[in-house]
Amino acid sequence: MTRMNWYEVAPEGAKALLGVHQYVMKNTNLPEELIHLVFLRVSQINGCAHCIDMHGRDLRKTMSVDKVALLPVWDELPHIFTDQQRAALAWAEEVTRVSETHASDEAYAAASAAFEPKDLVDLTITIAAMNAFNRLGAPFRLPVSAKAA
């Protein structure tokens, strides 16, 4: 079934969300690669094919295919992901699954130890933004660029 294109139907809503995306990409001190890593992991958790495809492509521009492929099991591979990446991914999973985790004190303490206060807020905005995009991309089945082999 073909579903509507949400950003064409509600361009003002799309513009508002894109404003948050612009803030994340242009007005934070977070490394761009870290942002895309978080975007991809959040999208994997939420099952948004469009965002997984897009952010996987973005990451493969600066990161090895092996590392991108191993993202779902990042917590088993401390030698592959940096401490900062691991802290960001742990917080991304905690915040994305907030209905289950309730953003535990332990997770908050770990994230706070790894990021300066403004960077932690910006990381959390990054996570929240991707969750919002996933909650539009997945239900409206935005297309992917990937092709069958």
Secondary structure as GFF3:
##gff-version 3
##sequence-region A 1 149
A	DSSP	alpha_helix	6	9	.	.	.	ID=ss1
A	DSSP	alpha_helix	11	26	.	.	.	ID=ss2
A	DSSP	alpha_helix	32	46	.	.	.	ID=ss3
A	DSSP	alpha_helix	49	60	.	.	.	ID=ss4
A	DSSP	alpha_helix	65	69	.	.	.	ID=ss5
A	DSSP	three_ten_helix	71	76	.	.	.	ID=ss6
A	DSSP	alpha_helix	83	96	.	.	.	ID=ss7
A	DSSP	alpha_helix	98	101	.	.	.	ID=ss8
A	DSSP	alpha_helix	105	114	.	.	.	ID=ss9
A	DSSP	alpha_helix	117	137	.	.	.	ID=ss10
###
